[in-house]
Amino acid sequence: MDSHDDPTLDPTATPYKSRPGALVWFFRKSRDGWKRKYRDLKATVKGLQNRIADLTKSRAQWRAKAEQAGQRLGDLEAENAQLRARIAAAEEEKKTDHRPVR
């Protein structure tokens, strides 16, 4: 590669025609703009990740509560069935125990 083809190696070449002060202002503004943009995006992503984590945790807690409630419901239904069976047995016993007293 020839050294005269690359403008970065030629100290007399000026790639920009604008004043250096205007270029500094423009480049600084540009850099600050993309830094701000990506800092804001990073904050948004972090906030959304926190929200996802909170919702996942909340959903797991509600799922656990629902499973406990379902287990409790099953236990209570079984207990209810046992009590109904005992009541039915007691009523049957009353019906068959009607002997006249002498």
The first five atom37 places (N, CA, C, CB, O) and aatype in JSON, in Angstrom:
{
  "aatype": [12, 3, 15, 8, 3, 3, 14, 16, 10, 3, 14, 16, 0, 16, 14, 18, 11, 15, 1, 14, 7, 0, 10, 19, 17, 13, 13, 1, 11, 15, 1, 3, 7, 17, 11, 1, 11, 18, 1, 3, 10, 11, 0, 16, 19, 11, 7, 10, 5, 2, 1, 9, 0, 3, 10, 16, 11, 15, 1, 0, 5, 17, 1, 0, 11, 0, 6, 5, 0, 7, 5, 1, 10, 7, 3, 10, 6, 0, 6, 2, 0, 5, 10, 1, 0, 1, 9, 0, 0, 0, 6, 6, 6, 11, 11, 16, 3, 8, 1, 14, 19, 1],
  "atom_mask": [
    [1, 1, 1, 1, 1],
    [1, 1, 1, 1, 1],
    [1, 1, 1, 1, 1],
    [1, 1, 1, 1, 1],
    [1, 1, 1, 1, 1],
    [1, 1, 1, 1, 1],
    [1, 1, 1, 1, 1],
    [1, 1, 1, 1, 1],
    [1, 1, 1, 1, 1],
    [1, 1, 1, 1, 1],
    [1, 1, 1, 1, 1],
    [1, 1, 1, 1, 1],
    [1, 1, 1, 1, 1],
    [1, 1, 1, 1, 1],
    [1, 1, 1, 1, 1],
    [1, 1, 1, 1, 1],
    [1, 1, 1, 1, 1],
    [1, 1, 1, 1, 1],
    [1, 1, 1, 1, 1],
    [1, 1, 1, 1, 1],
    [1, 1, 1, 0, 1],
    [1, 1, 1, 1, 1],
    [1, 1, 1, 1, 1],
    [1, 1, 1, 1, 1],
    [1, 1, 1, 1, 1],
    [1, 1, 1, 1, 1],
    [1, 1, 1, 1, 1],
    [1, 1, 1, 1, 1],
    [1, 1, 1, 1, 1],
    [1, 1, 1, 1, 1],
    [1, 1, 1, 1, 1],
    [1, 1, 1, 1, 1],
    [1, 1, 1, 0, 1],
    [1, 1, 1, 1, 1],
    [1, 1, 1, 1, 1],
    [1, 1, 1, 1, 1],
    [1, 1, 1, 1, 1],
    [1, 1, 1, 1, 1],
    [1, 1, 1, 1, 1],
    [1, 1, 1, 1, 1],
    [1, 1, 1, 1, 1],
    [1, 1, 1, 1, 1],
    [1, 1, 1, 1, 1],
    [1, 1, 1, 1, 1],
    [1, 1, 1, 1, 1],
    [1, 1, 1, 1, 1],
    [1, 1, 1, 0, 1],
    [1, 1, 1, 1, 1],
    [1, 1, 1, 1, 1],
    [1, 1, 1, 1, 1],
    [1, 1, 1, 1, 1],
    [1, 1, 1, 1, 1],
    [1, 1, 1, 1, 1],
    [1, 1, 1, 1, 1],
    [1, 1, 1, 1, 1],
    [1, 1, 1, 1, 1],
    [1, 1, 1, 1, 1],
    [1, 1, 1, 1, 1],
    [1, 1, 1, 1, 1],
    [1, 1, 1, 1, 1],
    [1, 1, 1, 1, 1],
    [1, 1, 1, 1, 1],
    [1, 1, 1, 1, 1],
    [1, 1, 1, 1, 1],
    [1, 1, 1, 1, 1],
    [1, 1, 1, 1, 1],
    [1, 1, 1, 1, 1],
    [1, 1, 1, 1, 1],
    [1, 1, 1, 1, 1],
    [1, 1, 1, 0, 1],
    [1, 1, 1, 1, 1],
    [1, 1, 1, 1, 1],
    [1, 1, 1, 1, 1],
    [1, 1, 1, 0, 1],
    [1, 1, 1, 1, 1],
    [1, 1, 1, 1, 1],
    [1, 1, 1, 1, 1],
    [1, 1, 1, 1, 1],
    [1, 1, 1, 1, 1],
    [1, 1, 1, 1, 1],
    [1, 1, 1, 1, 1],
    [1, 1, 1, 1, 1],
    [1, 1, 1, 1, 1],
    [1, 1, 1, 1, 1],
    [1, 1, 1, 1, 1],
    [1, 1, 1, 1, 1],
    [1, 1, 1, 1, 1],
    [1, 1, 1, 1, 1],
    [1, 1, 1, 1, 1],
    [1, 1, 1, 1, 1],
    [1, 1, 1, 1, 1],
    [1, 1, 1, 1, 1],
    [1, 1, 1, 1, 1],
    [1, 1, 1, 1, 1],
    [1, 1, 1, 1, 1],
    [1, 1, 1, 1, 1],
    [1, 1, 1, 1, 1],
    [1, 1, 1, 1, 1],
    [1, 1, 1, 1, 1],
    [1, 1, 1, 1, 1],
    [1, 1, 1, 1, 1],
    [1, 1, 1, 1, 1]
  ],
  "atom_positions": [
    [[0.85, -1.16, 0.0], [0.0, 0.0, 0.0], [0.9, 1.23, 0.0], [-0.97, -0.01, 1.22], [1.89, 1.29, 0.73]],
    [[0.56, 2.18, -0.79], [1.35, 3.4, -0.86], [1.01, 4.32, 0.3], [1.11, 4.13, -2.2], [-0.15, 4.41, 0.71]],
    [[2.02, 4.98, 0.83], [1.8, 5.85, 1.97], [1.08, 7.13, 1.57], [3.11, 6.18, 2.63], [0.45, 7.76, 2.41]],
    [[1.16, 7.53, 0.31], [0.51, 8.77, -0.11], [-0.98, 8.57, -0.38], [1.19, 9.31, -1.35], [-1.68, 9.56, -0.6]],
    [[-1.49, 7.32, -0.37], [-2.91, 7.06, -0.57], [-3.71, 7.22, 0.73], [-3.12, 5.66, -1.14], [-4.91, 7.48, 0.69]],
    [[-3.04, 7.05, 1.87], [-3.73, 7.09, 3.16], [-3.64, 8.51, 3.74], [-3.12, 6.06, 4.15], [-2.54, 8.95, 4.07]],
    [[-4.76, 9.24, 3.87], [-4.69, 10.61, 4.36], [-4.28, 10.72, 5.83], [-6.03, 11.27, 4.17], [-3.83, 11.78, 6.26]],
    [[-4.42, 9.64, 6.61], [-4.04, 9.71, 8.02], [-2.54, 9.76, 8.2], [-4.61, 8.53, 8.79], [-2.06, 10.22, 9.24]],
    [[-1.78, 9.3, 7.22], [-0.33, 9.32, 7.32], [0.28, 10.62, 6.79], [0.25, 8.14, 6.56], [1.45, 10.91, 7.06]],
    [[-0.48, 11.39, 6.07], [0.02, 12.65, 5.5], [-0.32, 13.79, 6.47], [-0.61, 12.91, 4.08], [-1.49, 14.13, 6.62]],
    [[0.69, 14.38, 7.12], [0.41, 15.43, 8.11], [-0.12, 16.71, 7.5], [1.65, 15.74, 8.89], [-0.71, 17.51, 8.22]],
    [[0.04, 16.93, 6.26], [-0.45, 18.17, 5.64], [-1.88, 18.05, 5.16], [0.44, 18.57, 4.49], [-2.51, 19.05, 4.83]],
    [[-2.42, 16.83, 5.1], [-3.78, 16.64, 4.62], [-4.77, 17.02, 5.72], [-4.01, 15.17, 4.17], [-4.57, 16.69, 6.88]],
    [[-5.83, 17.73, 5.35], [-6.88, 18.09, 6.28], [-8.17, 17.43, 5.81], [-7.05, 19.66, 6.39], [-8.76, 17.86, 4.81]],
    [[-8.61, 16.4, 6.48], [-9.81, 15.7, 6.03], [-11.08, 16.5, 6.24], [-9.92, 14.38, 6.74], [-12.08, 16.23, 5.58]],
    [[-11.07, 17.48, 7.15], [-12.26, 18.29, 7.42], [-12.02, 19.71, 6.95], [-12.62, 18.26, 8.92], [-10.91, 20.24, 7.03]],
    [[-13.09, 20.33, 6.44], [-12.98, 21.71, 5.96], [-13.53, 22.71, 6.97], [-13.7, 21.86, 4.62], [-13.32, 23.91, 6.84]],
    [[-14.23, 22.2, 8.0], [-14.81, 23.08, 9.01], [-13.77, 23.49, 10.03], [-15.99, 22.4, 9.71], [-12.7, 22.89, 10.14]],
    [[-14.12, 24.55, 10.8], [-13.22, 25.0, 11.85], [-13.07, 23.91, 12.91], [-13.74, 26.3, 12.49], [-14.04, 23.2, 13.17]],
    [[-11.92, 23.75, 13.52], [-11.74, 22.74, 14.56], [-12.68, 22.93, 15.73], [-10.3, 22.76, 15.05], [-13.16, 21.95, 16.3]],
    [[-12.97, 24.16, 16.11], [-13.91, 24.41, 17.22], [-15.3, 23.9, 16.9], [0.0, 0.0, 0.0], [-15.97, 23.34, 17.76]],
    [[-15.75, 24.1, 15.67], [-17.07, 23.62, 15.25], [-17.08, 22.1, 15.22], [-17.45, 24.19, 13.86], [-18.08, 21.47, 15.58]],
    [[-15.97, 21.52, 14.78], [-15.89, 20.05, 14.74], [-15.91, 19.47, 16.15], [-14.62, 19.59, 14.01], [-16.59, 18.47, 16.41]],
    [[-15.18, 20.1, 17.06], [-15.17, 19.63, 18.46], [-16.58, 19.68, 19.02], [-14.2, 20.48, 19.34], [-17.04, 18.72, 19.63]],
    [[-17.27, 20.8, 18.81], [-18.64, 20.94, 19.3], [-19.54, 19.86, 18.7], [-19.18, 22.34, 18.96], [-20.32, 19.23, 19.43]],
    [[-19.45, 19.65, 17.41], [-20.29, 18.66, 16.73], [-20.0, 17.24, 17.23], [-20.08, 18.73, 15.21], [-20.93, 16.49, 17.54]],
    [[-18.72, 16.88, 17.3], [-18.37, 15.53, 17.73], [-18.75, 15.3, 19.19], [-16.87, 15.29, 17.54], [-19.21, 14.22, 19.56]],
    [[-18.55, 16.33, 20.02], [-18.93, 16.19, 21.43], [-20.44, 16.02, 21.56], [-18.46, 17.41, 22.25], [-20.91, 15.18, 22.32]],
    [[-21.19, 16.82, 20.81], [-22.65, 16.73, 20.82], [-23.09, 15.35, 20.34], [-23.27, 17.83, 19.93], [-23.99, 14.74, 20.93]],
    [[-22.47, 14.86, 19.3], [-22.8, 13.54, 18.76], [-22.51, 12.45, 19.78], [-22.02, 13.28, 17.46], [-23.34, 11.58, 20.04]],
    [[-21.3, 12.51, 20.36], [-20.91, 11.51, 21.36], [-21.84, 11.55, 22.57], [-19.46, 11.74, 21.8], [-22.29, 10.51, 23.04]],
    [[-22.13, 12.75, 23.06], [-23.01, 12.88, 24.22], [-24.41, 12.36, 23.91], [-23.08, 14.33, 24.67], [-25.08, 11.78, 24.76]],
    [[-24.84, 12.58, 22.66], [-26.17, 12.1, 22.26], [-26.27, 10.59, 22.28], [0.0, 0.0, 0.0], [-27.22, 10.05, 22.84]],
    [[-25.3, 9.9, 21.69], [-25.42, 8.43, 21.68], [-25.15, 7.86, 23.05], [-24.45, 7.82, 20.67], [-25.72, 6.82, 23.4]],
    [[-24.3, 8.51, 23.85], [-24.09, 8.03, 25.22], [-25.39, 8.15, 26.03], [-22.96, 8.83, 25.91], [-25.76, 7.22, 26.75]],
    [[-26.07, 9.28, 25.9], [-27.33, 9.49, 26.61], [-28.37, 8.48, 26.14], [-27.84, 10.94, 26.41], [-29.1, 7.9, 26.94]],
    [[-28.43, 8.28, 24.83], [-29.41, 7.34, 24.26], [-29.2, 5.95, 24.82], [-29.3, 7.31, 22.72], [-30.17, 5.31, 25.26]],
    [[-27.98, 5.46, 24.83], [-27.73, 4.1, 25.29], [-27.77, 3.98, 26.81], [-26.39, 3.61, 24.78], [-28.09, 2.91, 27.33]],
    [[-27.46, 5.06, 27.53], [-27.62, 5.06, 28.98], [-29.11, 4.95, 29.32], [-27.0, 6.34, 29.62], [-29.49, 4.19, 30.21]],
    [[-29.95, 5.7, 28.6], [-31.39, 5.63, 28.81], [-31.93, 4.25, 28.44], [-32.11, 6.71, 27.99], [-32.76, 3.69, 29.16]],
    [[-31.45, 3.7, 27.34], [-31.88, 2.35, 26.95], [-31.46, 1.32, 27.99], [-31.31, 1.99, 25.58], [-32.22, 0.4, 28.3]],
    [[-30.25, 1.47, 28.51], [-29.77, 0.55, 29.53], [-30.64, 0.63, 30.78], [-28.29, 0.85, 29.87], [-30.95, -0.4, 31.38]],
    [[-31.03, 1.84, 31.18], [-31.9, 2.0, 32.33], [-33.27, 1.39, 32.06], [-32.05, 3.49, 32.68], [-33.86, 0.76, 32.95]],
    [[-33.78, 1.56, 30.85], [-35.07, 0.96, 30.49], [-35.0, -0.56, 30.54], [-35.51, 1.42, 29.09], [-35.9, -1.21, 31.07]],
    [[-33.93, -1.13, 30.0], [-33.76, -2.58, 30.02], [-33.68, -3.08, 31.46], [-32.5, -3.0, 29.23], [-34.3, -4.08, 31.8]],
    [[-32.92, -2.38, 32.29], [-32.77, -2.78, 33.69], [-34.13, -2.73, 34.4], [-31.76, -1.86, 34.42], [-34.47, -3.64, 35.15]],
    [[-34.89, -1.67, 34.15], [-36.22, -1.56, 34.74], [-37.14, -2.68, 34.29], [0.0, 0.0, 0.0], [-37.88, -3.24, 35.1]],
    [[-37.09, -3.01, 33.02], [-37.93, -4.1, 32.51], [-37.5, -5.45, 33.05], [-37.9, -4.12, 30.98], [-38.33, -6.3, 33.33]],
    [[-36.18, -5.65, 33.2], [-35.7, -6.9, 33.79], [-36.16, -7.02, 35.24], [-34.16, -6.98, 33.71], [-36.53, -8.1, 35.69]],
    [[-36.12, -5.92, 35.97], [-36.61, -5.94, 37.35], [-38.1, -6.24, 37.39], [-36.33, -4.6, 38.05], [-38.57, -6.98, 38.25]],
    [[-38.84, -5.66, 36.47], [-40.29, -5.9, 36.41], [-40.58, -7.37, 36.11], [-40.94, -5.0, 35.35], [-41.47, -7.97, 36.71]],
    [[-39.83, -7.93, 35.18], [-40.0, -9.35, 34.85], [-39.7, -10.21, 36.06], [-39.09, -9.75, 33.67], [-40.43, -11.16, 36.36]],
    [[-38.62, -9.88, 36.77], [-38.26, -10.66, 37.96], [-39.36, -10.55, 39.02], [-36.91, -10.17, 38.55], [-39.71, -11.55, 39.65]],
    [[-39.91, -9.34, 39.22], [-40.98, -9.16, 40.19], [-42.22, -9.95, 39.8], [-41.32, -7.68, 40.33], [-42.84, -10.61, 40.64]],
    [[-42.59, -9.89, 38.52], [-43.78, -10.6, 38.07], [-43.59, -12.12, 38.16], [-44.12, -10.21, 36.63], [-44.52, -12.84, 38.51]],
    [[-42.4, -12.58, 37.85], [-42.12, -14.02, 37.94], [-42.23, -14.48, 39.39], [-40.72, -14.34, 37.38], [-42.83, -15.52, 39.68]],
    [[-41.66, -13.7, 40.29], [-41.73, -14.05, 41.71], [-43.17, -14.02, 42.21], [-40.86, -13.09, 42.54], [-43.6, -14.91, 42.94]],
    [[-43.91, -12.98, 41.82], [-45.3, -12.86, 42.23], [-46.14, -14.03, 41.69], [-45.88, -11.53, 41.75], [-46.96, -14.6, 42.41]],
    [[-45.9, -14.36, 40.43], [-46.65, -15.47, 39.82], [-46.35, -16.78, 40.55], [-46.3, -15.6, 38.33], [-47.25, -17.59, 40.76]],
    [[-45.1, -16.99, 40.93], [-44.73, -18.21, 41.66], [-45.41, -18.24, 43.03], [-43.2, -18.3, 41.83], [-45.88, -19.29, 43.47]],
    [[-45.47, -17.08, 43.69], [-46.13, -17.03, 45.0], [-47.63, -17.31, 44.88], [-45.91, -15.66, 45.65], [-48.19, -18.05, 45.68]],
    [[-48.27, -16.73, 43.86], [-49.7, -16.97, 43.67], [-49.97, -18.42, 43.29], [-50.26, -16.04, 42.61], [-50.96, -19.01, 43.72]],
    [[-49.07, -18.99, 42.48], [-49.22, -20.39, 42.1], [-49.13, -21.28, 43.34], [-48.15, -20.8, 41.07], [-49.92, -22.22, 43.49]],
    [[-48.18, -20.98, 44.22], [-48.03, -21.76, 45.46], [-49.28, -21.62, 46.33], [-46.77, -21.3, 46.24], [-49.76, -22.6, 46.9]],
    [[-49.81, -20.39, 46.43], [-51.03, -20.18, 47.22], [-52.2, -20.96, 46.62], [-51.37, -18.68, 47.29], [-53.0, -21.55, 47.35]],
    [[-52.31, -20.95, 45.3], [-53.39, -21.67, 44.64], [-53.27, -23.18, 44.86], [-53.41, -21.36, 43.13], [-54.26, -23.86, 45.08]],
    [[-52.04, -23.68, 44.8], [-51.84, -25.11, 45.04], [-52.17, -25.47, 46.48], [-50.39, -25.51, 44.71], [-52.76, -26.53, 46.74]],
    [[-51.8, -24.61, 47.43], [-52.14, -24.86, 48.83], [-53.65, -24.83, 49.03], [-51.46, -23.81, 49.74], [-54.21, -25.66, 49.75]],
    [[-54.31, -23.87, 48.38], [-55.77, -23.77, 48.49], [-56.43, -25.0, 47.88], [-56.28, -22.48, 47.8], [-57.41, -25.51, 48.42]],
    [[-55.9, -25.48, 46.76], [-56.45, -26.69, 46.15], [-56.27, -27.91, 47.04], [0.0, 0.0, 0.0], [-57.16, -28.74, 47.16]],
    [[-55.1, -28.0, 47.67], [-54.85, -29.11, 48.61], [-55.8, -29.02, 49.8], [-53.38, -29.09, 49.1], [-56.36, -30.02, 50.24]],
    [[-55.97, -27.8, 50.31], [-56.87, -27.6, 51.46], [-58.3, -27.95, 51.06], [-56.79, -26.12, 51.97], [-59.03, -28.57, 51.84]],
    [[-58.71, -27.57, 49.85], [-60.04, -27.89, 49.37], [-60.24, -29.4, 49.3], [-60.28, -27.26, 47.99], [-61.27, -29.92, 49.72]],
    [[-59.24, -30.1, 48.78], [-59.34, -31.56, 48.71], [-59.45, -32.18, 50.09], [0.0, 0.0, 0.0], [-60.24, -33.1, 50.29]],
    [[-58.67, -31.67, 51.04], [-58.73, -32.19, 52.41], [-60.1, -31.94, 53.03], [-57.65, -31.54, 53.27], [-60.67, -32.82, 53.67]],
    [[-60.63, -30.72, 52.84], [-61.93, -30.39, 53.41], [-63.06, -31.2, 52.75], [-62.21, -28.88, 53.25], [-64.0, -31.6, 53.43]],
    [[-62.95, -31.43, 51.46], [-63.98, -32.25, 50.79], [-63.94, -33.68, 51.31], [-63.77, -32.25, 49.26], [-64.99, -34.3, 51.5]],
    [[-62.75, -34.21, 51.55], [-62.65, -35.56, 52.1], [-63.22, -35.6, 53.52], [-61.18, -36.04, 52.1], [-63.94, -36.54, 53.88]],
    [[-62.91, -34.59, 54.31], [-63.44, -34.53, 55.68], [-64.96, -34.4, 55.65], [-62.82, -33.35, 56.45], [-65.66, -35.03, 56.44]],
    [[-65.48, -33.59, 54.72], [-66.92, -33.41, 54.57], [-67.59, -34.74, 54.19], [-67.22, -32.33, 53.49], [-68.64, -35.08, 54.72]],
    [[-66.97, -35.48, 53.29], [-67.52, -36.78, 52.89], [-67.54, -37.75, 54.08], [-66.71, -37.37, 51.73], [-68.5, -38.5, 54.26]],
    [[-66.48, -37.73, 54.88], [-66.44, -38.6, 56.07], [-67.54, -38.22, 57.05], [-65.07, -38.51, 56.75], [-68.21, -39.1, 57.6]],
    [[-67.74, -36.94, 57.28], [-68.78, -36.49, 58.21], [-70.17, -36.84, 57.69], [-68.68, -34.97, 58.44], [-71.04, -37.25, 58.46]],
    [[-70.37, -36.68, 56.39], [-71.68, -37.06, 55.82], [-71.91, -38.57, 55.98], [-71.76, -36.66, 54.32], [-73.03, -39.0, 56.26]],
    [[-70.86, -39.35, 55.81], [-70.99, -40.8, 55.98], [-71.31, -41.14, 57.43], [-69.7, -41.52, 55.53], [-72.12, -42.03, 57.7]],
    [[-70.69, -40.44, 58.37], [-70.97, -40.69, 59.78], [-72.4, -40.29, 60.13], [-69.98, -39.93, 60.67], [-73.07, -40.98, 60.89]],
    [[-72.86, -39.18, 59.56], [-74.24, -38.75, 59.81], [-75.21, -39.77, 59.24], [-74.51, -37.35, 59.19], [-76.19, -40.14, 59.9]],
    [[-74.95, -40.23, 58.02], [-75.82, -41.22, 57.4], [-75.83, -42.51, 58.21], [-75.37, -41.51, 55.94], [-76.89, -43.12, 58.39]],
    [[-74.68, -42.94, 58.72], [-74.61, -44.15, 59.53], [-75.36, -43.96, 60.84], [-73.13, -44.53, 59.81], [-76.03, -44.88, 61.31]],
    [[-75.25, -42.78, 61.43], [-75.96, -42.51, 62.69], [-77.46, -42.51, 62.45], [-75.51, -41.17, 63.29], [-78.21, -43.01, 63.29]],
    [[-77.93, -41.95, 61.34], [-79.36, -41.95, 61.03], [-79.87, -43.36, 60.78], [-79.64, -41.06, 59.82], [-80.98, -43.7, 61.18]],
    [[-79.07, -44.19, 60.11], [-79.44, -45.59, 59.88], [-79.56, -46.33, 61.2], [-78.41, -46.29, 58.96], [-80.46, -47.15, 61.42]],
    [[-78.62, -46.03, 62.07], [-78.63, -46.7, 63.38], [-79.86, -46.29, 64.16], [-77.35, -46.37, 64.19], [-80.44, -47.12, 64.86]],
    [[-80.29, -45.02, 64.07], [-81.49, -44.56, 64.75], [-82.72, -45.26, 64.2], [-81.63, -43.04, 64.62], [-83.62, -45.63, 64.95]],
    [[-82.77, -45.44, 62.88], [-83.94, -46.07, 62.24], [-84.06, -47.53, 62.68], [-83.83, -45.98, 60.7], [-85.17, -48.02, 62.9]],
    [[-82.96, -48.22, 62.79], [-83.01, -49.66, 63.14], [-83.09, -49.85, 64.63], [-81.79, -50.39, 62.6], [-83.28, -50.99, 65.07]],
    [[-82.96, -48.82, 65.44], [-82.93, -48.95, 66.88], [-84.26, -48.53, 67.5], [-81.78, -48.12, 67.46], [-84.28, -48.13, 68.67]],
    [[-85.38, -48.62, 66.77], [-86.7, -48.25, 67.29], [-87.42, -49.47, 67.83], [-87.54, -47.56, 66.2], [-88.45, -49.87, 67.28]],
    [[-86.92, -50.06, 68.88], [-87.59, -51.2, 69.53], [-88.5, -50.66, 70.63], [-86.54, -52.22, 70.11], [-88.13, -49.74, 71.36]],
    [[-89.65, -51.21, 70.73], [-90.54, -50.76, 71.81], [-89.96, -51.14, 73.18], [-91.97, -51.37, 71.64], [-89.37, -52.21, 73.35]],
    [[-90.13, -50.28, 74.1], [-89.62, -50.53, 75.45], [-90.75, -51.11, 76.27], [-89.06, -49.22, 76.11], [-91.85, -50.56, 76.24]],
    [[-90.52, -52.25, 77.04], [-91.54, -52.9, 77.86], [-91.21, -52.86, 79.28], [-91.74, -54.28, 77.46], [-91.97, -53.37, 80.1]]
  ]
}
